[in-house]
Amino acid sequence: MSLLRPISHGRFLWLLMFPFLVECFILSFNVYDRKDWILENVLVLLALCALIATRRKLPLSRISYTLIFIFLALHEVGSHYTYAEVPYDQWYASLTGNSFNELVGWERNNFDRIVHFSYGLLITYPIREIYLRIANAEGFWGYFLPLDFAMSTSMIYELIEWAAAEIFGGDLGIAYLGTQGDVWDAHKDMGLASLGALIAMILTLAINRCIQRDFAREWANSLRIKRPSPLGEDEILRLWKEKHKR
């Protein structure tokens, strides 16, 4: 029976970490732009540190860990080549003899767009798990808040790209920004991340709607007004009076 026992969440994290680190090691050689590779991997290093630091007090589900590492693996490919130079079209042509870009009507290297979409699609579910377990988000808020988080962090990342391009400038700034001459690049990236997040939450909602017995009650309860009294200046006055009563 022990063979059928699921792998512990902490051990599962290390099992995913090992092949990912192997990928990182392999892709650390002959990178297209070493400075851009370093910049791209700063957030990856922070993410790995966060996962390791929280593995005991906040171990995530195996689904969440898997989704996170799939996204990180895609990101490592982008950091190796720089996103604008990932030769996915050449890879596809070597296998099929045809151009993938021509097949779908793309005129630019869209690997960056694929990864932005994947961010929303793959990371929103782990974010939802954190919201449910820490913020006790239920019903409507258990789907809206992860979607909102994915959208807002996508925007923050575009601001980080802009700041990095301004600070470092030159070829490094251009490589990190990866707009490929598209003035609407940031908007499209945020839009695709939002679309991926929306799809992830719709799929999660559909599954829960089928298997969760109290789905409708929880959804309705999440939209019920819990505190009918106004806040703002009324709450400030109440707190002020309460403080001076002591």
N, C-alpha and C positions, 0 to 999 in steps of 0.2 A: 504493500500500500504506500510505502514511503516514496516509491518511484513516481506515483501519481500525484504526490503533494506538490502544489505550485511552488515555484522558486520564490524566496522571500524578496520583498521589494528592494531592500538594500543590496542584495546579491544581484538582482536583476539589473540594477543601475550599473554595477561594476561589469557585468557581462556585456552591456551595451557600450560602456566606456572603453573597453579594450579594443574592439574593432574600430571604433571611432579614432582612438589615439593612433592606431596603426595607419589609418587613412591620413591623419594629420601628418604623421612622420613621412609617409611616402610622398605626399603632396607638398612637403616643405622643401623638396629639392627642385632645382631648375624652375623656380617660380618666375612668372612673367615680369613682375615688379616687386622686389623684396620689400620696399617701404610700404607699398600698398598692401601687401600680404600681412605685414605687421599691424597696420591700422585695422584691417578687416578682422583680425583675430583678437583684438583687444576685448570686444564684446563677447566673443566665444569663450575666452579665458574667464571672464567674469561670470558667465552663465555656468560653466563647469564648476567654478568655486562655489556658486550658490547651490547647485544641485548636491555637491558633496557636503556642504555645511548643513543642509537641511535634511539629509537622508535619514536621520534618526528621529527628529522631532516632527518633520513633515515629509515622510516618504510619499511619493506620488504613486499613482496606479501604474501598472505595467503598460497600459495603453498610453498614458501621458508620457512616460519615459520614452517609449518607442517613437511617438510622434515628434518629440523634441529632438531626438537623435537623428531621425530622418531629415529634419530641417537643417540641423547642424552639418550633416554630411553633405547636403546640397550646397550649403554656404561655403564649405571648404573647397569644393570644386571651383566656385566663383572666385574665392580669394587666391587660388593657385594661378588662374589664368588672368585675373581681373574680369569682372562680370561682362565687360563689353567684348572680351576676346575668347570666351569659352567656345571651343570649336564643335559644338553639338551638331551643326549642319554638316561638317565634314565627317563626323562619326556616323551620322545617318546615311550620308552618301556612300561611305565605304561599305555599309551593310546592305543597302538597297540599290545603289547606283543612281538615286534621285536626291534632289535637294529638298530638305524638309521645309525650309523657308518658302520655297516656290510652291510646295504642296499646300501650305496653309495661307499663302499670300502675305508673308512677312517680308518687310524690306530692310529690317535691321536685325542685329543680334538681340534676341529677346530673352536670353537666359536670366537677366536681372528681373524682368517682369514675371517670369515663371517662379522665381524664388520669393518675390514679394507676395504673389498669390499664395504660394505655399506657406508663407508666414501666417497669413490669416487662417488658411485651411488646417494647418497642423498645430499651431500654437494656441489657438483659441480654446480648444478643449482642455488642455492643462491649466489654462488661466481660469476656466470655469470651475475646475476642481478646487483650485485655491480659493476662489470666491465662496464656494459652497462650504468649505471646511473652516475658513477663517472668518469671513464676513457673514456667514450664515445666510447668504443670498438664496432666496427660494422663488419658485414660480417664475413670473415674468422677469424678475431681476436676475435670476440665475442664467438667463440667456442674453438679456440686454447688456448687462455690465461687462461680461467677457467680450462681447462684440464691440462695445464702446472702448474697452481697454486696448483691444487690437487696433482699432482705428486711431486712437490717440497716440499709441506708441509708434505706429507707422508714421504719423506726422512728426513725432519727436525725432525719429531716425532720419527723416528728410532734413530736419533742421541741423542735426549732427553732421550730415553729409555736407550741407551748405557751409557750416562753420569750419569743418575740416578743409574744404576747398578754399575758403578765404584765408585760413591760417597758413596752410602749406603751399597753396598756389601751384603754378607751373603744371608739369606733367603729372605729378603726384596728385594734385588737387583734381585734375581732370579725370584721372584714372579712378579715384575714389568716388567722385560724383557720378560718373558713368552715364551722363545724359545722352551721349552720342548725337549731340546737336538738336535734340528735341526739347523745345522750350516748355512743353507740358509734361516732361518726364516725371517730375515729382508728383504731379496730380494723378497721372496714370498709375504710378506705383502705389500711391495711397488708395486709389480706387480699386486696384486689383487685390490689395491686402484686405480691404473692406469686403470685397466680394467673396474672397476665400473664407473670411470669418463668418460672413452671413450664411454661406453654404454649410459650414461646420455646425453652426448653431441650429439651422433648420433640420439637418440630419439628426442631431442630438435630440432636438425637440420631438421629431417624428418617432424616433425609437422609444423615448420615454413615454410619449403619448400612448404607445401600444402596450408597454409593459408595466407602467406605473399605475397602480389602482387608484390612488388619490390625486392623480394629475390635475383634474379640473378643480378640486377643492383647494389644493395648494396654490394653483394659479390665481384663483379668485381671492384667496386670503392674502396673497402677496400684494394685491392691488387695493386692499382694504385700508382705509385711513386709520392709522394707529394713534395719532396725536391730533385731535380736532382743533386744539387751540393754536393760534398763530405763534410763530417764533419771532425772529428779528428783534425789534426794539422791545416787544413784550417779554421775550425770554431774557434779554439783557437786564431789564428792570427787575424781573423776578429773581434772577441770580444775584443782582446787586443788593436787593432787600434781604435775601437769604444770607448773604455774606455778612451783612452788618447786624444780623440778629444774634450772631455768635458772640 
